[in-house]
Every structure is written in structure tokens, then in C-alpha cells.
Amino acid sequence: MSIQPKLIHFASFDRLVTRLRDDFYSGGQDFILLYAYNGTGKTRLSMEFKSAGKTKNSGSPDTLYFNAYTEDLFIWDNDLQGDSKRILRMNSDSRFFSGLKDLALDESIQSYLSRYTDFDFDIDYTDWTVSFRKADAEHIKVSRGEENIFVWCLFMAICERVIDSHPSYDWVEYVYIDDPISSLDDNNAIAVASDLAKLLGKAKNRIKVVVSSHHALFFNVVCNELKTSKTKRYFLHRPKDSGDFTLRATDDTPFFHHVAMLSEIRKAADSGNLYTYHFNMLRSILEKTATFFGKKDFSACLEGVEDEALFARAMNLLSHGRYALYEPTEMGEDNKRLFRDILSAFLSKHQFDLPVLINESIATAQPVATTSETIP
């Protein structure tokens, strides 16, 4: 039996926001890092955090944020009649752009952009539009992922000025960043996380920062880069069919979110609600476990178990598909049985203590003692 980090329940977003802000006020933290699955409510939490600042300051904001709403400040004009001059329009009414025209950020934006992609851009501050070019091609339509990375680079350039205390952004006390790596592959996710952490390192004692993400690799890189700072790390969870949240500090167990994911997989296996993407999730955990033990391949996690060769081949064959989470395909009965056998062999070999993340206990999980409190 083991003692897991303290689990705190919150009945509403505003209670959760109060806790996060108190971590800065009373706890003296510079950074708060939140790991949470998609669908937990991370984007809404970032907006509630922003709204709490406006309420506290009689309508004046104190939070510069990056989330899905930030990306919506940019809208494509695809020149449907001429089909040649495609531009990205910026909503200049947003305070997000308050200092953009006077700060000459083009060079800073390009310095970040060139690390991730190979196109160039031009900003027209009269019409508040952005055009993109590559080699001899002008006014090109970039992909959704390339558009997102451009917006992110613009945000990073603005953050530089915030940290430098530029008057255009002297209202910023907090920066809230939610999932900046949509549509990025793992290599770029690592690069973005590393660049962000280096920039945040300059913000210590100046700006308070919250970063939330569902991407385990991105989250781990940021955690590792900021480990010497005053940083609070949490696993944020919202039990299914429940309106409240649970928050578990992971400062002493930085890989707790991997074990939490394993707990979710175990629950799915026990219930029979297994889908093809669960093979991908299990393989990811096996790979991280192998890396932890200094092994080169995930199959090392299955060494010595019965049917070792069969299980390794099955994981290779069944975890490479690009399975859509929003149109999931349920496994056939044979694959469900195989999945349970692989999972059982893995858990028996490595003896994880799986946390209980839902109100009801997981019937076959190892016993775990937790401490808990509720914030109504």
C-alpha cells in the first residue's frame, strides 16, 4: 500500500480558479503547470481565470492568455473571387494586439518561426492582415498547423515584451497558456516546450504563469526545464458524469499523469469499453516505462512474461494506426482479450500502484491510500 499525493475536490470553476490564484498569492509560486485530458475543461478554466482578474480589478484585465480563443482572433480571407490573394485577418479590437503596431515584432516573430517551419510572412498594420510566402510563391494559404505555429510565435514575441515590462503590456500580471501545440508533431512539441520554458525562465519574479496541456511529452519537457523554479505541478481531472474537479499535486511524483493514464486504461479494460486507440495509449506508456529503465525498446517491459514474443508483435501491429478519438472503433472480442492479457502481464511485471481517479473504486486495482479534502 502507498500514500498518493493529496486529492482536493472543487465543486466549481471559480473555486478552482481561487485555488490557483492563491498558489501565486500565498504560496509564492512563479509557475503552475496543469496536466489534464482533453474534455476536462482546460480552455474554460483559462477564461474563468481571466474573468476573475477583471472582476478583482473593476473590469480591467490582468491576464494575457493563449488558448483556442486566441486562435479565433485570426480569420482567413481566401479571395474567393480572384483566388490569388489569400490573407489572414487579425481582430484588431482585441487587447491582445494592443502594442503590436508600435513594437515592431516582425523580427522576433520570424526568429521563432524559422525554428519550426520554412515560410515567411508580412504584416500590414493598416489593414491588420497577414500574408504568407514561400520561395517565389506569395499570398499562399498555409496549413492549419502552420497557421497555429505562426500565432504561437506572435504570442511568444508579445511575451518577450511583457517580460521586459513594455508600457503597452504593463497591465499584465499573469500569463495563462493552454495547449499551444495543436497540430504539431512530437519533434516540434519538444522544441516549442523548450523555447517556452527558456522564455518563462526570464519571467521569474516578474510575471506569474499558468501552463495547461493534455500532451504528456510537452508537459514533461516544461516540467523538467522549470524544475529549479518555484513551480507547482498538478494533475487536473474531472470524473465522468460529474460537475466537480479533482486536483492532485504531483511535485514529488512528476510522472504521476502517466500512471493516471494507465489507471484509465485499466478501468476501460475492466469495463470492456476498449477501443482501437487504447493500443496506442498502452504502447506510449510502455515506451515511457522502458525509457525510465534505460531500455531502447518498449518490448523490454514485457521481457520474461509468458507469450512475450506474441505480445510484442501484437503491440507493433495494433498500435500504429491513426485512430480517431472522435470516431472511435471498438475492438473485436479477440483483440479485447489480447489487450487485457498484455496489460495484465505488464502490470504484474512492474507492480504499479494505480490511483483511483473516479468516485467508485476500480475493482481490480491495487489498494491505494489517499488523503482528500473538498472545496465546495
Residue pairs with C-beta under 8 A, 6 or more apart in sequence:
1 353
1 367
1 368
1 369
2 353
2 368
2 369
3 369
3 370
3 371
4 248
4 253
4 256
4 353
4 355
4 368
4 369
4 370
5 248
5 249
5 250
5 251
5 252
5 253
5 256
6 248
6 249
6 370
6 371
6 372
6 373
7 246
7 247
7 248
7 370
7 371
7 372
8 19
8 246
8 247
8 248
8 372
8 373
8 374
8 375
9 244
9 245
9 246
9 372
9 373
9 374
9 375
10 16
10 19
10 244
10 245
10 246
10 247
10 374
10 375
11 243
11 244
11 374
11 375
11 376
12 243
12 244
13 41
13 44
13 45
13 48
14 48
14 52
15 375
15 376
16 45
16 48
16 245
16 247
16 375
17 45
17 48
17 49
17 52
18 52
19 247
19 375
20 32
20 49
20 210
21 49
21 52
23 29
23 32
23 232
24 32
24 174
24 208
27 232
28 230
29 208
29 230
29 231
29 232
30 203
30 204
30 205
30 208
30 209
30 229
30 230
30 231
31 200
31 208
31 209
31 210
31 211
31 226
31 229
31 230
31 231
31 232
32 209
32 210
32 211
32 231
32 232
32 233
32 234
33 210
33 211
33 212
33 219
33 222
33 223
33 226
33 231
33 232
33 233
33 234
34 42
34 45
34 210
34 211
34 212
34 213
34 234
34 235
34 236
35 212
35 213
35 214
35 216
35 219
35 233
35 234
35 235
35 236
35 250
35 257
36 42
36 212
36 213
36 214
36 235
36 236
36 237
36 238
37 214
37 237
37 264
38 214
38 325
39 238
40 214
40 236
40 237
40 238
40 245
41 238
41 245
42 67
42 178
42 179
42 212
42 213
42 214
42 236
43 67
43 68
43 69
43 178
43 179
45 178
45 212
45 236
46 65
46 67
46 176
46 178
46 210
46 212
47 65
47 67
47 69
49 63
49 65
49 174
49 176
49 210
50 61
50 63
50 65
50 176
53 61
53 62
53 63
53 173
53 174
54 60
54 61
54 62
56 62
60 171
61 95
61 171
62 171
62 172
62 173
62 174
63 172
63 173
63 174
63 175
63 176
64 96
64 158
64 159
64 162
64 169
64 172
64 174
64 175
64 176
65 175
65 176
65 177
65 178
66 152
66 155
66 175
66 176
66 177
66 178
66 180
67 176
67 177
67 178
67 179
68 178
68 179
70 96
70 151
70 155
71 147
71 148
71 151
73 90
73 91
73 94
73 96
73 97
74 88
74 89
74 90
74 91
74 130
74 147
74 151
75 88
75 89
75 91
76 86
76 87
76 88
76 89
76 141
77 86
77 87
77 88
77 89
77 129
78 86
78 141
79 85
79 86
79 87
79 139
84 139
85 131
85 139
86 131
86 132
86 139
86 140
86 141
87 129
87 130
87 131
87 139
88 129
88 130
88 131
88 132
88 147
89 127
89 128
89 129
90 97
90 128
90 129
90 130
91 97
91 128
92 128
96 158
97 128
98 168
98 169
99 158
99 161
99 166
99 167
99 168
99 169
100 123
100 125
100 154
100 158
101 125
102 168
103 158
103 161
103 166
103 168
105 154
105 157
105 158
105 161
106 121
106 123
108 156
108 157
108 160
109 121
109 150
109 153
109 154
109 156
109 157
110 120
110 121
110 153
112 152
112 153
112 156
112 157
112 195
113 119
113 121
113 149
113 150
113 153
115 191
115 195
116 149
116 153
116 188
116 191
116 192
117 146
117 149
118 134
119 132
119 133
119 134
119 140
119 142
119 146
120 132
120 133
120 134
121 130
121 131
121 132
121 133
121 150
122 130
122 131
122 133
123 129
123 130
124 130
124 131
130 150
131 138
131 139
132 139
132 140
132 141
132 142
132 146
132 150
133 139
133 140
134 140
142 150
143 183
144 183
145 182
145 183
145 184
148 182
148 183
148 184
149 183
149 184
149 188
149 192
152 180
152 192
155 180
156 195
156 196
156 199
158 169
159 175
159 199
159 203
160 199
161 168
161 169
162 169
162 172
162 175
162 203
162 207
163 199
163 202
163 203
163 206
163 207
165 206
172 207
173 207
173 208
174 207
174 208
174 209
174 210
175 203
175 207
175 208
175 209
175 210
176 209
176 210
176 212
177 196
177 209
177 210
177 211
177 212
178 211
178 212
178 213
179 212
179 213
179 214
179 215
180 192
180 196
180 213
181 188
181 189
181 192
181 193
181 213
181 215
181 218
184 192
186 217
189 215
189 217
189 218
189 221
190 217
190 218
190 221
192 218
193 217
193 218
193 219
193 221
193 222
193 225
194 221
194 225
196 211
196 222
197 221
197 222
197 225
197 226
198 225
200 209
200 211
200 226
200 229
201 225
201 226
201 229
203 209
204 229
204 230
211 222
212 236
213 219
213 222
216 257
216 258
216 261
216 284
216 288
219 257
220 254
220 255
223 231
223 233
223 254
231 251
232 249
232 251
233 249
233 250
233 251
233 254
234 247
234 248
234 249
234 250
235 247
235 248
235 250
235 256
235 257
235 260
236 245
236 246
236 247
237 245
237 246
237 247
237 248
237 260
237 357
238 244
238 245
238 246
239 246
239 357
239 358
239 359
240 358
242 359
246 357
248 256
248 355
250 256
250 257
253 259
255 288
255 292
256 355
258 285
258 288
259 352
259 353
259 354
259 355
260 355
260 357
261 281
261 285
262 285
262 347
262 352
262 354
263 354
263 355
263 356
263 357
263 362
263 365
264 357
265 278
265 281
265 282
265 285
265 343
266 343
266 347
266 354
266 362
266 364
266 365
267 358
267 362
268 274
268 275
268 278
269 278
269 336
269 339
269 340
269 343
270 362
270 363
270 364
272 336
273 330
274 330
274 331
274 335
274 336
274 339
275 323
275 328
275 329
275 330
275 331
276 318
276 321
276 323
276 328
276 329
276 330
276 331
276 335
277 323
277 324
277 325
277 328
278 331
278 339
279 315
279 318
279 319
279 339
280 319
280 321
280 323
282 315
282 319
282 339
282 342
282 343
282 346
283 298
283 315
283 319
286 298
286 301
286 302
286 315
286 346
287 298
289 298
289 301
289 350
290 296
290 297
290 298
290 299
290 300
290 301
293 300
293 301
295 301
298 315
299 308
299 312
299 315
301 346
301 349
301 350
302 308
302 311
302 312
302 342
302 345
302 346
302 349
304 349
305 311
305 345
305 346
305 348
305 349
306 345
307 341
307 345
311 341
311 342
311 345
314 338
314 342
315 342
318 335
323 329
331 339
347 354
351 366
352 366
353 366
353 368
354 362
354 365
354 366
354 368
355 368
355 370
356 362
356 365
356 368
356 370
